[in-house]
Amino acid sequence: MNATTRYENDPMQAEIAAFGAVLHAQGVHAALGYLNHCTPHRYTGVYRFDGDMLRSEVLFDRKLADVRTGADAPLADTYCSLVGRNEAPVQILDAATDPQATGIDTSVISYCGALIRDGQGKAFGTLFHYDLQRCQERVTDQPLLEAAAQLLYRQLYPDGAK
């Protein structure tokens, strides 16, 4: 019985199971690719909090297959700062009209992010989709990101050290 058959009455559980299978069989970058193909956003990434900086751990770029990491950025200039500060998911459909985006200096227009916690339950970083263009809202992005976030942390740091 495969994951799709087992969860045919619960599509979200089927997506999480499929994501987990890709993660364990093909690794983190392929798993981010799996998540990315479920969203209209161009990028999907894992970034970690490091003081006042946001550090790229892994990045998937739909248009550039060779990309494996992104650029580090000042935390204050990212929507990830909102996820970390509130320790809650954030979705911004259009930065030009969303009050959450006020005061954040970034070229990112659409963002959907979830908190990643470390092995001790502390805020580690974010798993997110983003795009430099406005993306259509999808209600399934956020729950899948939240479920995938902890699976990714355990894959990146199996001994919990980071």
C-alpha positions in Angstrom: 0.0 0.0 0.0 1.5 3.3 -1.0 1.1 6.7 0.7 -1.5 7.9 -1.8 -3.7 4.8 -1.3 -3.4 4.9 2.5 -4.5 8.6 2.7 -6.9 8.8 -0.3 -9.6 10.3 2.0 -7.2 12.9 3.5 -5.4 14.7 0.7 -3.2 16.7 3.1 -1.9 13.6 4.8 -1.2 12.1 1.4 0.8 15.2 0.5 2.8 15.0 3.7 3.5 11.3 3.2 4.6 11.9 -0.3 6.9 14.8 0.8 8.4 12.6 3.5 9.1 9.8 1.0 10.9 12.2 -1.3 12.8 13.8 1.6 14.1 10.4 2.8 14.8 8.9 -0.6 16.2 11.9 -2.4 17.2 14.5 0.2 16.4 18.0 1.2 16.8 19.8 -2.1 14.5 17.3 -3.9 12.0 17.6 -1.1 12.0 21.4 -1.5 11.4 20.8 -5.2 8.4 18.6 -4.3 7.0 21.4 -2.2 7.7 24.0 -4.9 5.8 22.0 -7.5 2.7 22.3 -5.2 2.7 26.1 -5.2 2.8 29.0 -7.8 5.8 30.6 -6.1 9.2 30.4 -7.9 11.3 29.7 -4.8 11.1 27.4 -1.8 13.7 27.6 0.9 15.0 26.8 4.4 16.7 29.6 6.1 18.0 29.7 9.7 18.0 32.6 12.2 21.5 33.7 13.2 21.3 36.8 15.3 20.3 39.7 13.1 20.9 37.7 9.9 18.9 35.1 8.0 21.2 32.3 6.7 20.4 30.2 3.6 20.5 26.5 4.3 18.9 25.1 1.1 17.0 26.8 -1.7 15.1 25.5 -4.7 14.6 27.8 -7.7 12.0 26.5 -10.2 13.8 28.3 -13.1 17.4 27.5 -12.2 17.9 23.8 -11.3 21.5 24.3 -10.3 20.7 26.7 -7.4 21.2 25.0 -4.0 21.4 28.0 -1.7 20.3 31.6 -1.7 21.9 34.8 -0.4 22.0 35.5 3.3 20.0 38.6 4.3 19.6 41.0 7.2 16.7 39.5 9.2 14.9 42.8 9.4 14.6 42.9 5.6 12.7 39.6 5.4 9.2 38.4 5.9 10.9 35.5 7.8 11.4 38.0 10.6 7.7 38.1 11.1 7.5 34.3 11.3 10.3 34.3 13.9 9.0 37.2 15.9 5.5 35.8 16.2 6.5 32.2 16.1 3.6 31.7 13.7 3.0 31.2 10.0 2.9 34.2 7.7 1.3 34.6 4.3 1.6 37.7 2.1 -0.1 37.6 -1.2 0.9 41.1 -2.4 3.5 43.2 -0.4 2.2 46.4 -2.0 -1.2 46.0 -0.3 -0.5 43.8 2.8 0.0 45.8 6.0 2.3 43.0 7.3 4.9 44.0 4.7 5.1 47.7 5.9 8.6 48.7 6.7 10.3 45.6 5.3 12.8 46.4 2.6 12.7 43.5 0.1 11.9 42.9 -3.5 9.8 39.8 -2.5 6.1 40.3 -3.4 4.5 37.0 -2.4 5.5 35.0 0.6 4.2 32.0 2.5 6.3 30.8 5.5 6.2 28.5 8.5 8.4 28.3 11.6 11.0 25.5 12.0 11.8 24.6 15.6 15.0 22.9 16.6 15.2 19.7 18.7 14.6 21.7 21.9 11.6 23.5 20.5 13.3 26.8 20.0 12.8 28.9 16.8 15.5 27.7 14.4 14.4 29.3 11.1 11.8 29.2 8.4 10.5 27.0 5.6 8.9 29.2 3.0 7.8 29.9 -0.6 8.4 33.3 -2.1 8.3 35.1 -5.4 9.2 38.4 -6.9 5.8 38.6 -8.6 2.3 38.3 -7.1 1.2 34.7 -6.8 -2.3 33.3 -6.5 -3.5 32.4 -3.0 -3.5 28.7 -2.3 -5.0 27.4 1.0 -3.0 24.2 0.9 0.5 25.8 1.0 0.5 26.9 4.6 -0.6 23.6 6.3 1.9 21.6 4.1 4.7 23.9 5.0 4.0 23.6 8.7 3.9 19.8 8.5 7.1 19.7 6.4 9.1 22.1 8.6 9.8 19.7 11.4 10.6 16.8 9.0 13.1 19.0 7.3 14.8 20.0 10.5 15.2 16.3 11.5 16.7 15.5 8.1 19.1 18.5 8.1 20.2 17.9 11.7 19.5 14.3 12.6 21.4 14.5 15.9 19.6 17.8 16.8 22.8 19.7 16.8 22.5 23.2 15.4 
